[in-house]
Every structure is written in C-alpha cells, then in structure tokens.
Amino acid sequence: MSQAPPSSVLPWLAPGQAFPPVESAWGEGDPAPGLLAAGGVLDVTTLVAAYSKGIFPWYSAGQPILWWSTHPRMVLQVAQFRLHRSLRKSIRSLLQADRLDIRMDHDVARIIQACAQAPRDGQQGTWILPAMAQAYTRLASAGAVHSVETWIDGELAGGLYAVNLGRMVFGESMFSRQSDASKIALAALVAFCRAHDMPWIDCQQETSHLASMGAQAVPREAFCRHLRMVLEQPAPHWKFESLYWRHLLGEAVSDGKFLT
C-alpha cells in the first residue's frame, strides 16, 4: 500500500525568507510530523529568528536544511528535574573531594565538536554535520550559544551546549567521556537555570532518557506562549558559581565544598 501524500506541500525557503507559521508544520498523518520547511541558510540571523519562534534545524547528510516545530514539544521544567540518588551521590562525592569543576563557555567550539563526534543512542553517525557545527560556533560568537563543561581531575569529562535567548534555554547536544559526565553537566545547567529564574529547558523531541529525568511533553501552543513571554527578559551572564549547587542539592556549598 502506498503512503498517503502529506496534507500540505512543504515550503522551500529562499535565504532570508521568513518562516511559515509553526501551526502549518506537518501533523500526525504526514510522513514527518513536525516538519515545517526546507531550504534557507544557517546564518546567525536565520537561527535566531527560528529559535525565537520555536523552530529548530535538524537534518542528515545528503538532505537539505530541514526546519522543525514539533507537537507536542519535550520540555524539562527545571523545578521538576529528577536528581536520581546515584547522580546526587556522584556529584556530592566529586565536590567533597575537590575533583569536580563546572565551566561555562571555556571552549564552546571544542564542546560542539565533541558532541558532533558522539552519535545519539541508536543512531549511526551524528546529526551535527560540519555545516551545523560551524553555524552553532558562529552563533556562540554572537553570544547565543553556551557550553556547560564537566571537568574532573582537570580533564574534560563531558558536557553540553545550548542556545540561549532571553530567559529561554534550548538544549542541543551532550557527550560523555567518563561515566555520568553529561548528566552532571545537565544537572549543573538545571542548577544554573534555577538560580537565574529560567524555568524551562527545551529538549525538542521526546526520549525515555529525558522523561526519566523529569522532562514532559507540552502542546506546541503552550511552548510558544511561554517562549514569547521569556524572550522579553534579559539573558543571564553565563558563569557557574559553586553556590548554585545549593539550588539542586539543597545543601550549602562554598568553593566547591559542602559546609557542615
């Protein structure tokens, strides 16, 4: 049986052309639910415009640039983050032994490249193609992409990078070279977001791993409504302070040490 045609023709964007309304993205009955448009460019202006409307690029080698606005949208509300006991124990132990250092924007380009070399679970290769890595590196130079880096015993153990506009954080990708290193980076990002009144981290698509840490699916309309509200607020200064762990661990911390 042949597959039914999509309910609407996929728009092809010329460089600089405005995005169609997110409500026009393909739906559940179409071949690729959430797909909004193809084409365009990955320059800073286009990426900022996309993220400001709840749109993100995601495509594979041999494909044109594909733009998505998924429904529902996977979001981690930082107040609902589940810090599992084993991860809490690992963070506390590393801090107590003065082995853990969280750095932000120490080397964003290096983090993006490390993520590009780490395929997602169950996938061959990576979605972070060279053009994508270059685009997000340019966006970092413009101040809209940031890294959260887990350093253990002075070595880069893992990390993540994210887009930040206003008080909204869009998680992009993460990698680990040591056990739990990417999870520690995510926990640090949650602590940072709690400290700076950034209530949501966009996770884009639903996975069981994210769900286990408290992420939930929200309707696209609710996501875009929240996005419009927080975009109007000033972005924070991306520097991690050890006291931010208090927002996650519930314990007083000074210079990476727990106060007793």
Buried (B, 14 or more C-beta within 10 A) or exposed (E): EEEEEBEEEBBEBEEEBEBBEBEBBBBEEBEEBBBBBBBBBBBBEBBBBBBBBBBBBBBEEEEEBBBBBBBBBBBBBBEEBEBEEEBBEBBBEBBEEEBBBBBBBBBBBBBBBBBBEBBBEEEEEBBBBEBBBEBBBBBBEEEBBBBBBBBBEEEBBBBBBBBBBBBBBBBBBBBBBBEBBBBBBBBBBBBBBBBBEBBBBBBBBBBEEBBEBBBBBBEBBEBBEBBBEBBEBEBBEBEBBBBBBBBBBEEEBEEBEBEE
